[in-house]
Amino acid sequence: MQTAPEITFEEIPIDDCVYDSNSDSDCSSDFELSSQTDLINEVEVVLTFLRCRAYMFQYSVNCAINYSNSMYIASLSFSSLLTILPLLVSYEKWLLILISIFGAFTTGLTIAGKHARFDLDIQKYNGAAKSYVNVENELAALKSTTMYSYDKHRLLYEKVRETETKIMEIKKCATPVYPGVQVAFPLISVIDIFSEIHKIETKRKQHSGRLTSIRYEIRRIVADMESVKNDAKLKSRLRFLFDSKKKIKDELQTINYAQIITDMETERKTNTIVYIIPKWVG
């Protein structure tokens, strides 16, 4: 008759057994520490979002200035040609046609420039960028303060909720960015950062709930190790629980804000603000 394989204490992670046999108060302390860490990470991703949104609107200011200056230079060029062309009296046959064409271009550019209202867009984009910078500075200042951890945690939580409201207000008042800017910032221009945070936190809570259940079952089983030694099913179950616990812990390490932060920072760094025409033109 085949007996159950002998289980040794070396096969079981001792640290996990010690933890899982601790009181509920230890679990509570671990949860509070995890909650504080999650809030700090949430603050970090919100700061990154604010910084990138401010940069996107600064980039929009750059685009508006470049569009305005380009139209100004083009209009000035066509106007100069209208002055020069009448002097070419030896080319009367096609001279009138060219004058009409350049005159039409000049008129079109003038109308388009007034209709586009670049100056108004520049003012609104600058205002939105400054608003995001101000909110970022307020949140960063609170994050960097040194105080009792519980008070800081509470104040940070309240500040994040306040920041969420301010971001919604800025989005309502801000002028939509140009299509070219949306192409340059496909993530930053459309992302609802707090919705993404909620999705990540929901996944983390689900995994944490599963981890708590596994810890409870491990704690219950290891309370009677003599029974485990003589029961092959319990041995197998215990090994399965420890493997599952390790797997969930590994998955929890990957459920974070690192990818969102990296993607937003990549968009910000790859779109350099360059004035293709000097700012003083126009």
N, C-alpha and C positions, 0 to 999 in steps of 0.2 A: 504493500500500500504506500502510495507516494505522499510524503508529508509536505506541509507548506514550507517554502524556502525561508531560512532563518533571516530575520531582519536585525540589523545592527544599528546602533545609535549614530554611527558614522554616516549611514545612508540618509539620515534625516538632517536637514539644516537646523542646527541647534539654535542659532539666533532666531530663526523663524518660530521655533517651538516656544522659546522664551517670550518672544513678543506676543504670540497668539495665546499664550496662557496668562497674559497680563490682564489687569482689570479693565473695565470699560473706561475708567478715567484716563488711562494711557491712550486708548483709542481716541478719546475726545481731544487730548492734547495734540495728538498727531493730526487730527482733522483741523484743529485751529491753526496749526503751523502751515498745513497745506493750503488752507483758506487764505492766509496772509500772503503766501508765496504766489498763489493764483492772482490775487489782487495786484501785487507788484508787477507781475507779468502783464496783466491787463492794462495797467498804467503805462507800461513801456510800449505796448502796441498802439495805444491811443496817442502817445506822444509822437511816435513814428508817423502815424496817420496825419496828425496835425501839421507836422513838419513838411511832409510830402504834399499835403493839400496847399499849404502856403506857397511852396515852391511851384506847384502847378499854376497857381494864379499869377505868380511872378513871371512864369514862362508865358502865360497868356498876355501879360502886359507887354513883354518883349515882342510877341507876334503882332499885337495891335500896333505897336510903334513901327515895326518893320513894314506892315501892310500900308500904314498911313504914309510913311516916308517913301515907299516904293511908288505909290500913286502920285505923290507930290513930285518926285523926280520925273516920272513918265509924263505927267501933265506939263511940267516945265520944259521938257524936251520937245514935245509936240508944239507948244507955244513958240519956242525958239525957231522951229522949222517953219511955222507960219510966217515968221518975220523974215526969214531968209529966202524962202521960195519965190516971193514976188520979184526978187532981184534977178532971178534967172529968166530974163525976158526972151532969150533965144529958144526957150522950150515951151512955147505958148500952148502947144497942142495937148500936152499931158499935165501942164502946170496947174490948171484949174481943178483937174481931177484930184491931184495930190493935196492941193489946198483944202478941198472939200473933205477928203479922207482924214487928214490930220486935224481939221477943225472938228469933225465928228468925234474923233478919239478924245480930243481935249475936252469937249463938252461932256462926253460920256464919263470920263474920269472925274470931272468936277462934280457931276451929279452923283456918281457912285460914292465919292468921298464924303459928301454931305449926308447921303442916305446911310452909309455905314456907321457914322457917328463914332469914329475911333476914339476921339477924345473922351467921350462919355464911357466907352468900354474900358479905356485905360484907367479912368477914375474909379469905376466900380471894381475892376480887378484888383487895383491897389488896395482898395478898402477891404475886400474879402481876404487878401493876403495878410494884411495887418491884423484883421480880426483873428485869423487862425494863429498867427504868431503870438498875439496877446494871450489867447486861451492856452497855448502851449507853454508860455512862460509862467503863467499862474500855476498850472499843474506841475510843471517841473520844479518850481520853487517849493511847493508843498512836499513833493517826493524827496527832495534833498534835505529837508529839515530833520533835525535830530530830536526825538522826543520818545516818551514811553510808547512801546510798540502798540498797545491796545488803542491809545488815543490816536496815534498816527494812522492805524488801520481804519478806525472809524472816520477820521477826517478825510482820508484818501477815498474811502468809499463814497462819502457824500460829495466830494469834489468830482469824482468820475461821473456821478449821476448829474451833477450840475453841468459838467462839460458836455455830456450827451445832449442836454437841453440847448446849450449854446450852439453846438454844431448844427442842430436841426434849425435853429433860427438863422444861422449864417447861410445855410443851404437855401432856405426860403427866399432870402434877400439877394443872394449872389446871382449875377448875370451868367447864363450858361456859357461855357467856354466854346471856342471855335472848334469845328469838326477836326481840323488838323491837330489841335491839342488833345482831343479825345483819342485820336489815333496814337499819338505819342505817349499818352498815359491811359492805356486801356483799363487798368485796374484801379488806379487812384481816382480817376474821374467818375467811376460808377459804384465803387465798393461802399456798402453799408457796414461800416466797421463794427458797430455794436451788434448787428445781426450775425456777423461772422464770429464775434466773441461769444455770443449766446450759443451758436452751434458747437463751438469747441468746448465750452463749459458743460453743455449737455452731454457730449461724448465722455468727458472726463468724469462726470457724476455717475454715468452709467457704468463705466469701468470701475470706479471707486466702490459702487454698490456691489458689484460682483466680487470685488476683492474683499470687501467686508464679510460677505457671505462665506467665502472660502476660508477666511481666517477663523470665523466662528466654528466652522465644521472641523478645521484642523485642531482648534483648541479643545473641542469636544472629544475628538478621537484620541489625542495624545494625553488626555487626562487619565486614560487607563492603558498604559503601554503594555501591560502584561497580556491583555486581550488581543492587542495588535500582533504580538509575537506569535500567537497561536492561531491567528485567523488570516488566511491568504487573501481573502477579499478585502479585509481592512488594510492590509499591507499595500495591495494594489491601489485601493482608493486613496490612501495617504500619499503614495507616490504621485498619483494623478493630480491630487490637490496641490502639491508643491510645484509640480510642473505647470499647472494652470496659473498658480499664483505668480510664478516667475514670468510666464508669458504675458499676463495682464500688466504686470509692472513694466515690462519692456514696451508694451503698447502704450502705456501711459506716458512714457518718456517721449514718444513720437507725436502724441496729441498735444501740441503746443502752438505758440504763435510764431515760431521761428520762420516758417515758410512764408507767412504773410508779410512779416517784417522784411525778409530778404527780397521778396518780389517788389514791395513798394520802394525800398531803397535802391533796387536795381533800376527801376523806372526813373527815379529821381536823378541818379548819377549818370544815366546814359543820355539824358536830354539836357545838354548844356545850353545855357542862355547866351546867345550870340546876337549882337546887333549887326545885321548885314549892311545897314546904312547908319552912319553916325547919328546919335540921338539928337544932335542940335539941328539936323535938317528938318525943315518945316516949322 
